[in-house]
Amino acid sequence: MPAVVKHKLLLYADDSAILVHGKHILSSELETVSDWLFCNKLSLHLGKTASVLFGSKHKLKSKLSVSCKGQQIEAKESVSYLGATIDQNLSFDSMANSVLKKANARLKFFL
């Protein structure tokens, strides 16, 4: 019996994300999306493409290796999607720190 692939494709304007349950199938999903984009006269900018593995500290000890069309995709600890910074353990600490930093930079004009 074939394995069931659980994935979501999020598309918004020129930003897209593929959420996949199971790290071993991500490269094949990315290849499928790349082929679909090509057939529809769109492109995937692999230089701007990044991968991130979400999970507990125990699961994050393993490495994530993703490639597409023979090019290795950079693995990151956090990614920015539609203005939100999402980190590996979904704590949103980096996003909160970014918001506080921006607020502090703007508040200094009022002091």
C-alpha positions in Angstrom: 0.0 0.0 0.0 1.5 3.4 -1.0 2.3 5.9 1.8 -0.2 8.7 2.2 1.4 12.1 1.5 0.2 14.9 3.8 1.0 18.3 2.3 -0.4 21.8 1.9 0.5 24.3 -0.8 0.1 27.9 0.2 0.0 30.5 -2.6 -0.3 34.2 -2.2 0.7 36.5 -5.0 4.4 35.7 -5.6 4.9 34.0 -2.3 4.4 30.3 -1.9 5.0 27.6 0.8 4.8 23.8 0.8 4.1 22.3 4.2 4.9 18.6 4.2 4.5 16.0 6.9 7.6 13.8 6.6 11.0 15.1 5.6 11.9 12.4 3.1 9.3 13.4 0.5 9.9 17.2 0.4 12.3 17.0 -2.6 9.8 15.1 -4.7 7.0 17.5 -3.8 9.2 20.5 -4.7 10.0 18.9 -8.0 6.3 18.4 -8.7 5.6 22.1 -7.9 8.5 23.2 -10.1 7.2 21.1 -13.0 3.7 22.5 -12.6 5.0 26.1 -12.5 7.1 25.5 -15.6 4.0 24.1 -17.5 2.1 27.2 -16.5 4.8 29.5 -17.7 5.8 30.4 -14.1 9.2 29.9 -12.4 10.6 28.9 -9.1 13.5 31.0 -7.9 15.7 28.4 -6.3 18.1 31.1 -5.0 15.3 32.5 -2.8 14.0 29.0 -1.8 14.7 27.8 1.7 13.7 24.8 3.8 13.0 24.7 7.5 12.3 21.6 9.7 9.7 22.2 12.4 9.5 20.1 15.5 10.6 19.4 19.0 14.3 19.8 20.1 14.7 16.0 19.8 13.4 15.9 16.2 15.4 19.0 15.3 18.7 17.1 15.9 18.2 15.4 12.6 19.3 17.3 9.4 17.0 18.3 6.6 18.4 17.9 3.1 16.2 19.2 0.2 17.1 19.6 -3.4 15.3 20.6 -6.6 16.6 20.2 -10.2 20.0 19.1 -8.8 20.4 22.3 -6.7 20.7 22.0 -2.9 18.1 24.1 -1.0 19.4 26.1 1.9 18.2 24.8 5.3 17.3 27.6 7.8 16.3 27.9 11.4 13.6 30.4 10.6 11.8 31.7 7.5 9.8 34.8 6.8 6.4 34.2 5.1 4.0 37.1 4.4 5.8 39.3 6.9 5.7 36.7 9.7 8.9 35.1 11.0 8.4 31.5 11.8 11.1 29.6 13.7 11.8 25.8 13.9 10.1 25.2 17.2 7.2 27.5 16.4 7.9 29.7 19.5 7.6 32.9 17.5 10.4 34.4 19.6 12.2 35.8 16.6 9.0 37.5 15.3 8.3 39.0 18.7 11.9 40.3 19.0 11.6 41.8 15.5 8.3 43.6 16.4 9.8 44.9 19.7 12.9 46.2 17.9 10.8 48.0 15.3 8.5 49.5 18.0 11.5 50.7 20.1 13.1 52.3 17.0 9.9 54.3 16.3 9.2 55.1 20.0 12.6 56.8 20.4 11.3 59.7 18.3 8.7 60.4 21.0 11.2 60.7 23.8 
